[in-house]
Amino acid sequence: MPELVHPSHFSLEEPPWKNNLENVSIQTTVPHLTTKDEQSDVQKKALTLAMLDERYPQEAWMRVFTDGSATDAVKRGGAGVYIQHPSGEWQAEAIPTGLHCTNYRAEVEALIHAANTISSKVNPDTQVVFLTDALSVLQAVNNNKLPQLTTHNIKCLKTVLQWVP
C-alpha cells in the first residue's frame, strides 16, 4: 500500500477539466506483454493474472471487470459488470446499451454503469481498479476526448483504470 495517498474524487459525469484526477491512474499496458502474434493466449493470460496479483491483490483492491459489445459491432448492444469485493463477495450485472449501439459505446456504458454501481459501496480507504479490454476508451479518457466518461462520484483512496487483453 502506498505510504501517502489521499482520497480522490473521480467522476465519469463531469468533464475532465473539472475533475481532480491526481489519485486516478490510467494504465494501458500489461508488463512483459508483447504484440498479439508473439505470445499465445495462455501466456497473455498468465502475464495478466500475475500483474493482477502483484499490482491489485484481491484482498486489498475492489476489482471491477467491465465489458461491452454489440451485434455486428453496431446494433443490440450490451454491457457486463463483475465486481469482486476485497471481502470475497461479488456481484454481476448485465445491462442493455441500446438497439443502435456500437461496441465502443457499449464499452463506455459498461464503465459508467460500473462506476455508478460501486459509488455507494466505497469509502475513503477503498482502492478500486476497473479492468477493461477497451483500450480505445481508456486512451480517449486519458486524452480528455471522452467528457461523458470522465465515473459517477467515487470517493476512495485510489482509482485505477487498467487495460487487460
Secondary structure, DSSP 4 states (H G I P E B T S, - for coil): --SS---EEE-SSS-GGGSB-TTEEEE---TT---GGGS-HHHHHHHHHHHHHHHS-TTTSEEEEEEEEEETTTEEEEEEEEEE-TTS-EEEEEEEEESS--HHHHHHHHHHHHHHHHTTT--TT-EEEEEES-HHHHHHHHTT--GGG----EEESEEEEEE--
